Amino acid sequence: MKVTALPLEQLRLRTSEKWREYPDDVLPLFVAETDFPLAPAITRALEQALRAGDTGYVASRNPLAAAYAGFAQRRFGWTPDPARMRSTADVSMGIVEILRRVIRPGERVIVNPPIYPPFFDLVDEAGGTVERVPLRDTGDAWELDLDAIAAALVDGARAVLLCNPHNPTGTVHSAESLDALARLAEEHGAVVISDEIHAPLAQSDAGFTPFLASGEAAGRIGYAVTSASKAFNLAGLKCAVMIAGAEDTTAVLRNLPVEVEWRTGQFGLIAAVAAFSPESDEWLDGLLATLDENRRLLASLLAEHLPEARYRIPDAGYLGWVDLGGLAWGPNPARRILREAKVALSAGPTFGAQGAEHVRINFGTSPEILTEAVARIGRMRTDPLAGQE
Ligand SMILES: Cc1ncc(COP(=O)(O)O)c(C=O)c1O
């Protein structure tokens, strides 16, 4: 099934953040929403719910955990136990609620910048202190800096907030590095919370491993939080899944206040069940094929219009992390690009100090929009004002 992004005039009818933050002369390639239509099984499920007025509270006995277990089995060869899952409104809330229960106020939580900027705030919201352990750049890839993580754990950090796959670099962490991380955490009495919101978008050549499936230690000390919201563009409907791998970590989920689960959106749950059902597999395969084309298209567009840019094709997702340092457009090129090229990108410095001179480009869009956006930015190279703040 070919999955094709909607044309601009239809997208402009949307009222979400991506389409309302900037005026119509700006091409929005910033926030992680996609420009694709909904998967047909989701549209059908939501239409049926609307017709039935099925807009009450999420049922305690609901099919989400079983649907996710089936999805994980088909897509990742991993069968998490539905009895070890709870739902909540979104991945961010799941992370905060778990963190609150596994650290004491002020304790340190490791994050790996450049990182999805709200990670800094989520640790803060949960009462923790952010400990930055940057990803290691090997020259042609990024990886977890296990030595530096070990040092932080020896020094007292109590938790690791992992991003797998990683936003913004699109890195799928190797099974070996995940297992090594889990062992280190266990050795030092720490836990790992793995944000796997981009996992359904891991390309098949990347060999994605769910953290909890990476080894026995991960099963004992890990939590995963995930959702259908990035792959299926359902962020506004509010539904995420928290997963534990052992009896005592499951007890943490079970003992969360009942309100944490009651905040799950009924439409979010209905849509997520349809997304995770086998009915949506063909659509997701089609989306992955489209994103595979787009991640390569971005490489060729940058080579053509911005040859100074450095970009590595991501393993997963629809976010491209681009180093524009070669252009000397200053520490935050997104600001200048918005003003001069009328293209909205995510600002690199918000992802941590490693994001200076970087931008994040959302390529979950049509080849036409992506091409126009990069061409517009490329025209700044010939602008005599470029490079001056
Ligand atoms: C890594 C990561 N975690 C969490 C989120 C936010 O998810 P939610 O809206 O479910 O809180 C995003 C959104 O882009 C993300 O990229």
Ligand as a Chemical Component Dictionary entry (heavy atoms), coordinates in Angstrom:
data_LIG
# 
_chem_comp.id                   LIG 
_chem_comp.type                 NON-POLYMER 
_chem_comp.pdbx_formal_charge   0 
_chem_comp.three_letter_code    LIG 
# 
loop_
_chem_comp_atom.comp_id 
_chem_comp_atom.atom_id 
_chem_comp_atom.alt_atom_id 
_chem_comp_atom.type_symbol 
_chem_comp_atom.charge 
_chem_comp_atom.model_Cartn_x 
_chem_comp_atom.model_Cartn_y 
_chem_comp_atom.model_Cartn_z 
_chem_comp_atom.pdbx_ordinal 
LIG C1 C1 C 0 11.160 10.857 22.001 1  
LIG C2 C2 C 0 9.813  11.468 22.235 2  
LIG N1 N1 N 0 9.178  11.236 23.390 3  
LIG C3 C3 C 0 7.977  11.766 23.644 4  
LIG C4 C4 C 0 7.347  12.569 22.715 5  
LIG C5 C5 C 0 6.024  13.173 23.079 6  
LIG O1 O1 O 0 5.091  12.179 23.141 7  
LIG P1 P1 P 0 3.700  12.398 23.830 8  
LIG O2 O2 O 0 2.972  13.400 23.020 9  
LIG O3 O3 O 0 3.084  11.028 23.791 10 
LIG O4 O4 O 0 3.983  12.836 25.228 11 
LIG C6 C6 C 0 7.951  12.826 21.495 12 
LIG C7 C7 C 0 7.298  13.697 20.525 13 
LIG O5 O5 O 0 7.812  14.005 19.488 14 
LIG C8 C8 C 0 9.222  12.257 21.246 15 
LIG O6 O6 O 0 9.865  12.466 20.088 16 
# 
loop_
_chem_comp_bond.comp_id 
_chem_comp_bond.atom_id_1 
_chem_comp_bond.atom_id_2 
_chem_comp_bond.value_order 
_chem_comp_bond.pdbx_ordinal 
LIG C1 C2 SING 1  
LIG C2 N1 SING 2  
LIG C2 C8 DOUB 3  
LIG N1 C3 DOUB 4  
LIG C3 C4 SING 5  
LIG C4 C5 SING 6  
LIG C4 C6 DOUB 7  
LIG C5 O1 SING 8  
LIG O1 P1 SING 9  
LIG P1 O2 DOUB 10 
LIG P1 O3 SING 11 
LIG P1 O4 SING 12 
LIG C6 C7 SING 13 
LIG C6 C8 SING 14 
LIG C7 O5 DOUB 15 
LIG C8 O6 SING 16 
# 
